[in-house]
Structure formats: structure tokens, C-alpha cells
Amino acid sequence: MSQLRWELDETEQLTRCHDRASGLRAVIAIDDTTLGPGLGGVRWQAYPDEQAAEHEARRLARAMTLKNACADLPYGGAKSVLVKDPVDRDHESGAPAHRRDQLRAFGKFVDRLGGAYIPGVDMGTSVEDLAVIGMIAGEVSCDHEDPSPWTALGVFAGIRAALSCAGRDLPGAHVVVQGAGHVGADLARRLAMAGCRISVADVDSIRARAVAHEVGGRVVDPEAVVTTPCDVLAPCALAKVIDRSTVDALQCRIVAGGANDVLATHGVAELLDQRGIVYVPDFVINAGGVIQIHARRSSWGADKLEGSLLAIGDRVSRIVTEADRTARTPVTVAEEMASDRLGRSIALLT
């Protein structure tokens, strides 16, 4: 196996998209297609400049390469970002007046790639948005179903496995769920049904209270998430929750959640390991959504899909056990797993 580590400027294909009529500015990054077409979400948010948007697309596409490879799926890694105008405000219809025009324009750029990129939902986009893109693009995912419940089931299985590796069972374990959106709320319900004690944090206090009330849990101030004593911190919303300045403040045994980009930099994994905190790589534990996308494309039955989602727990167990045995971080072990499948060395970008 080659020992070459892909660098930021080695993205397989990068497409900058500009549409004068709609004002669309976007970047599509296809990191690798060794295993198949690039599969990854469409993120829509504001960026300080297009260089920042390009960096984000490249980095997230790399994470998708790792995710799809570790999940043993026949897809490469890709991601796209649509640069949102910071002055845009959502209307009652749920979108700026020109949003639909930009989505259709984006669909044209996706179509030009000839199937090399399969877009899906991500931060800032919805099932309805993907349906609009799909009217123009050759193929999209997530245009009929929100994959959040399947992501949550995979995260549930991963948390159960991580706790087991630490000698704990789900009943009685205290889990702080950061983010009460679709994935976080569903995860909180599953964990509560399994006997966990749940705390919920969200920048939307009304949503946090509603989920906490439903699962018999309590609300935690978003600013206090990293300092709340618990068995598991489950980030399910914000990116880069844990950085070098917050590692020492953590009072959990395990970090495992549905969010992408949980660690601010690759090196934070080493700092967590030094503190004895198990970090379950986000690109392993939150793969339920892409597994469901493949299941839908392949016409799997419900039993096969559920079995594949629960197998995320088996994967987490192997990674955590191997990391402990070899005195490496789970991130390093997971990257090696992806590298073995791809036939080349691969690591996260920072």
C-alpha cells in the first residue's frame, strides 16, 4: 500500500460554480472515486469568502471518502457547498425568494458532472431542496426521505458499543445530547427507551425543552455542554465542538455523536486519548444516513437495512478495541481501515 498521504490540493476534481442570473456561488469537491461515484451532501451556509468555501468543500469531501470506505459502501467521497448571502432571511415558505432559482442552477452544474457526484442533504438543505436539484440533475439522494432517523439508529448502536468497551451498559448511563434537531431528538428518544439518563442542549431553548420533556430528561445550557459530567457527550449539531482549549474542560468518558467535524483539528484526537477519553470517529458512527441512501438505491428490505445500521456498533467495537490494543487513537485506526479498502494512505484534512 502506498504511504502517500493525500494533501489538500490533491482533491480529485474541483468545480467552482457561478450563475449570474440567480446569483449562485458554489463549490463541488470530489475527493476520490476509487470505490464509485462521489456521494456527499450539499451544505448551504455563509462563508467569509470563496476560498473558505473551497477549503470546507475539500475537507468535507475527504471525510466522506473515509465515511463511505469505512462503511464498505460502493461510493467515493464528495461534498458541495453553496455560499449563502449573509443578508438572506428565510420567508414563511422556508426559503429566500431566489432560493429555488439557485437550486435549479446548481442542478445544472451537478448534471454536467455526468453522474460523478451524487448530492444529498446536509447542513442548510432539506429533502425539498434536493427534490428541486433533482429536477435538473441526473441523480440525487435524499429527495424523498430525510435520512436522520437512520443516522440516529447508527449512532445509538455506536454509543452502545463504546459504552460496552468501557465496561458500561446503556441502562443508567448519562448521555448529554448536544443538538435537538432531527438526529439529536431521535437519538435522545432511542437512548431514553434503552434506560439512559438524558440531558439535552440546543441553541433553540424551546426545542431543547420539548425534547427533554418528551424523554424525561433535563436541559443543559449550550455553553455548559463540555463541562457537564456525563458518561457520553453526543454532539449532534455544531461542528468543531471540541478544540484544544476545551479538551481539558471535558467531564465525559466518551465522545460519540451524529455531527460531522466534531474535532476542530486532527491533533485533538491525540489530546483526548491522553486524557483517557474515547473519541468515536464521527465518520464511522454517523454513517447511517449514507447506508440508508445505498439501501434505497439498491432496493434493500427493512431487515437488511436495520442489520447494516446496527453493524455500525460492531465496527465501533473493533476500532476502539484495536486502538486500545495498539496504543493508537480510534481515528488513526479508522483511517487505516479506510486506507486498506482504498489501497492508499488517507487521513483527515485540517
Secondary structure by P-SEA (a helix, b strand, c coil): ccccccccccccbbbbbbbccccccccccccccccccbbbbbbbcccccaaaaaaaaaaaaaaaaaaaaaacccbbbbbbbbbccccccccccccccaaaaaaaaaaaaaaaacccbbbbbcccccaaaaaaaaacccccccccccaaaaaaaaaaaaaaaaaaaaccccccbbbbbccccaaaaaaaaaaaaaccbbbbbbcaaaaaaaaaaaaccccccccccccccccbbbbcccccccccccccccccccccccccccccccaaaaaaaaacccccccccccaaaaaaaaaaaacccaaaaaaaaaaaaaaaaaaaaaaaaacccaaaaaaaaaaaaacbbbbbcc
